[in-house]
Amino acid sequence: MALAADDLSRLMFEAQPMEGGDGPNSYTKNSTVQKGVVDVAKELLEKAIAEKPDIDILSASTSFKIADLGCSVGPNTFFAVENIVEALELKYQRQGMNSQVPEFQVFFNDHTSNDFNMLFKSLPQNRRYYAAGVPGSFYGRVFPNASLHFVHSSYAIHWLSRVPKEVLNRNSPTWNKGHICYSNSADEVVKAYEAQYAEDMDCFLHARAQEVVYGGLMVLTFPGRPNGSPHSHSWINLSLQLLESCLMDLVRKGVVSEEKVDSFNMPLYSMSPQELEAAIKRNGCFSIDIMADLPRPMAQLLATHLRGSMEEDLKQQFGEEVLDELFNLFLKDVNSMPPADLIQRSQSNLWLCLDTRQIDLEMLLQCL
């Protein structure tokens, strides 16, 4: 059942988890794009682990602790963790330290409302690590000081902690009436989203700087946009613009109220490498070891799997009964777009490896 528009500020203050369970529209059944990103990043991950973590530092503990932030409900988180564990085991073997391979402890983190039951029902039976769930927003502290050796997050940090407050205020010049994203909105709306992103990343990096051990690594994969390109050229924002158009079609049909569209915004932001570099520089506790642009997924494939990641937000605002019609319209619009336009608007998939080892230890202590 859809919520009243008056409930919006409570509903959309924070981002919602992915669609749980294992139904036809669940994230579990509709995350091929995210799985493809994990696969193409495997070689970079192996290279980073082979070259960067200092065995002497990391072997100081009898257990090696890994966190996957924004794990959702699987199975992609398990593929990513398996790649990390394999690369670490190989690193020890190549250095003739087979007998010193530590035990691995993996923490799966996501929103408190994430479907952790589904996640743990799907845990691989032959896993070579101990597993635990850690609920809570990764924009704040979720682990003790200096407790993690390796942090991984894939296709998660483009979700903001919340929709900027001012775009929900009807009395504000920043009110985003008639739009569900920022890319085709007034400059004030774009600036509000940019400011929210900057605030969120400052919080994210500050928390991780306290949680990651000296010499630890953090690997981030996220959909973004090339430096200097307009916000409207990222695939995420193009998708939201198409979805917005479909919602307005339903408004004209009397299926959805215009007020609900006016009061709905997605907490998504397509960052550029320059923006992330600036956030890392402000934080001062990490250095960038590797930054790479991964192959881009097919635009039609992205559209097909959009529902699994956004259904929960849309369901709570507009009601489950409109979703089939909405996404049928959406896919029709995507399939009617010229291929050249789809290629031009395809997003950049960025892969980033951050290291604490190259930061001055005194500076690192200031981060704690």
Secondary structure, DSSP 8 states (H G I E B T S, - for coil): ----GGGHHHHSSS------SSSTTSTTTS-HHHHHHHHHTHHHHHHHHHHSS-HHHHTTSSEEEEEEET-TTSSHHHHHHHHHHHHHHHHHHHTT-GGG--EEEEEEEE-TTS-HHHHHHT--TT-SSEEEEEES-TTS--S-TT-EEEEEEES-TTB-SS--GGGG-TTSTT--TT-SSSTTS-HHHHHHHHHHHHHHHHHHHHHHHHHEEEEEEEEEEEEE--TT--GGGSHHHHHHHHHHHHHHHHHHTTSS-HHHHHT----B----HHHHHHHHHHH-S-EEEEEEEE----HHHHHHTHHHHHHHHHHHHH-GGGHHHHHHHHHHHHHTS-HHHHHHH--EEEEEEEESTTS-HHHHHHH-
